[in-house]
Amino acid sequence: MQFNSFLFILCFLPLVLLGYFALNRVHLVLGKLVLIGASLFFYAYSEPKTLLILGLSLLVNYAFAKLLEGQKIRWRRLLLAVPVCVNVALLLYFKYLNFAITNYNALFHTNHALRTLLLPVGISFFTFQQIAYLVSVYRKELPKADIIDYLAYITYFPKLLMGPLMEPADFVEQINDANRKNFNWDNMACGVKTFSFGLFKKVMLADTFATAVTWGYSNLGVATAMDWLLVMLFYTFEIHFDFSGYSDMAVGASMMLNIDLPINFDSPYKALSIRDFWKRWHISLTKFFTKYVYIPLGGSRKGTLFTYLNTMIIFAISGIWHGANWTFLLWGVLHGLLMVFDRMFGKREEKVFEPVRWAMTFFCVNVLWLLFRSDSIGQWKQIIKTIAQFNSTSISDGLLNNFVLPEAGFLTNVPHIGKLVNGIHGFWMLVFVFGSLLLCLVPENNFKKRMQNSPGTMLLAAVAFVWSFICLSAESVFVYFNF
């Protein structure tokens, strides 16, 4: 089930809210059971068979969590290492087995058949949450490994499929806080506002840019150099508004339930360096890799060389985590190299004029997002070559037409700007580009303003919700849905 669907908005979320707060009045455990049951239904809705894999994962990991909970158990590190390795092995099996077979066939000229695998939705995210829970039990960060709290933490639907990743102790503390069990009008209003803005990002911005990006990749032999420059920029906006929109909807839905999820985005396109970018983009994943991989590897405690090496390892893992393709691995490695470069020359970079630093960072992010979106490294190189040769400055009408939405006529006639629209080639494309730049660079992050409400803000949220809801003709999949 997707957040941007009529079923979720009109049926699932209202019923969960009603059931959760109603049964909390009877017994607090019943409220948790509502969340668990609803979350399992949410997960299994698209493909019920994947529920079996999730259920097996829950059973095995909780069994090890109970073993780790024992104070006098010997070999506790081994008891932690075994389930962590099993979780990682299952992740590798489902996501990368066919990738490994394909590359083995290419390398050794064999013809091994690919496996027919049902990839569990959200396996990367719930696997990482399983690891976080096991480590928290091992470190005694939780009072006890309670089965109800465990199931609620792993399956909690606002974060189950695409995050944000959350520390177990933080979630368990909130889910057991009696003050959060009653309906709260302020949280409901702020949650609806945040959800509405996230829905607008997804439906009106990300999905519109996505159609233009799809046109570009469907017209590789036709698109001009200027087309590809724009498509590169469009994908930069698409992935930002898609994933940050999802995160806003997750935070908003969770606020309605009086549970605070962690920040996942902090205006990443305001970054002045790649290092700054990764402090702002997908923050919960960055923190997870830092806590559970980078620091155990030694972090920055073993000298400069090992700091650079650990940085490269983290970004290589981060890259391939996104998908079974060499493009993702190269994307991660290149980001790692830029991170190392920032560490080496950070003090010199700080002396550079800030707009120049921003422009260089934004350009690097754009070029690497193009690699992230490409089907192969060869395709990415061909696109970069087309842009570098810059043989044509014309913009294809097929690309521009993706921004002429059905409501364009209404928006043209009401303020009487027909002459302006007709007089500027690609008017609506320019509106989307400059409007998106303003949204990325000017206002404060939605998460930081989530508890700020005013009549004007609620009116704006209402317009955003109604406009997005009317345009919600089909349920579109989020970019990170299969990661």
Disulfide bonds with the S-S distance in Angstrom:
none
